[in-house]
Amino acid sequence: MKYYVIAGEASGDLHGANLMRELLARDSDASFRFWGGDAMAAVGGTPVRHIRDLAIMGFVDVALHLRTVLGNISFCKRDIAQWRPDVVVGIDYPGFNLKIEAWAHKCGIRTVHYISPNLWAWKKGRIKGMRRTLDRLCFILPFERRFFAENDMPQAVYVGHPLLDQVSKYSERAIVADGKPIIALLPGSRRQELKRNLPLMAQLANRHPEYHFVVAGMSLIGSGLYEKLIPSGSNIEVVFDRTYDVLASAYAAVVCSGTATLETALFNVPQVVCYRADAISYIIARSVVSSRIRYISLVNLIADSNIVTELIQNDFNYSRLEREFALITTDDANRERMLDQYADMRMLLGDGGASARAAQTIIDLIK
């Protein structure tokens, strides 16, 4: 079978690679054409676009790069029409993938979206179009079961969270830090996130020489931006493409909201979560996000509880960060409370096997 797989960012590349391996295990004749990164390329197939050229976030950034986005959509449609796959599989990246999937459906090509957009938080109206144009929707968060049942989405299938498998397969390669406790800094996987988060994290590091701060860097961004944002002489080390090594060695972490918050929790590292967008994007997001949504980090969302502190927009300032950092590094009772709640949250996620279940869902659909 021919699988056209589209991932637009680093987490999607990781999940896409695991999905492709599981598809190969079930379909020895599987042929892949994909948009993704180095992880997917290592599995095999024909790469079309690399994620380093696709990571655009926020209303303003999308508007500034609109010509590029529209050009990628047009190119993707032409590429699919020429290759004529048996199925188009979009991995997360909904602003792009849902458009491609809707078009592919009109062309008579089967469509699967793996990792549902957060319809329960905002843009709930998308579900009408997804109901018409998706043959399968594989969702990964346990509380989404109720949402899709209540909103008449019979093609929605719960597969579990793919990070459970990824973390369970990890083989530790510790970071050496001359005896000082390691503080992991995860400023995000996009250039825009890095610019907004890393300078304040670096300021924190400079005030705490008793710790060794390690940034989980992304080589696809390039070392130049990290060097520009970190003052010379800082007690900060940048380690590229070894996020799990950094987390496995960490005593505590400061993490940009996103998939990394859940990864940090699965490694049992106490954390502070931060998030800052450009002002216009934040105002627009606040106006459209459901008033029922109380949290932004995956850890708190899954547990529906305030396990980790979220410093959002103006709350992400040095005085607040310093205060919360003290709580996750020097307050033993707070650290123990967070680790206990991590364990409860992990139980809600259930067993692993998400990539295998998603692959089987796709195989069953095609056959």
Protein Blocks (a to p, Z undefined) as FASTA:
>chain_A
ZZddddfbfklmmmmmmmmmmmmmmmmkbccdddddfklmmngpcdfbdfklmmcghjkl
mmmmmmmmmmmmmmmmmmmmmnopabdcdeejlllmmmmmmmmmmnopacddehiaffkl
goklmmmmmmmmpmbdcdfbfklmmmmmmnopakbccebjfklmmmmmpccddddeehpa
cddddebjbfklmmmmmmmmmmmmmmmmmbccdddddfknopklmmmmpcghiacdcdeh
ilkmmmmmpfbdcddedjklmmmmmnopacdddddddfklmmmmmmmgcfklmbfbfklm
mnopafbacdehjlmcfklmmmmmmmmmmmmklmmmmmmmmmmmmmmnopghklmmmmmm
mmmmmZZ
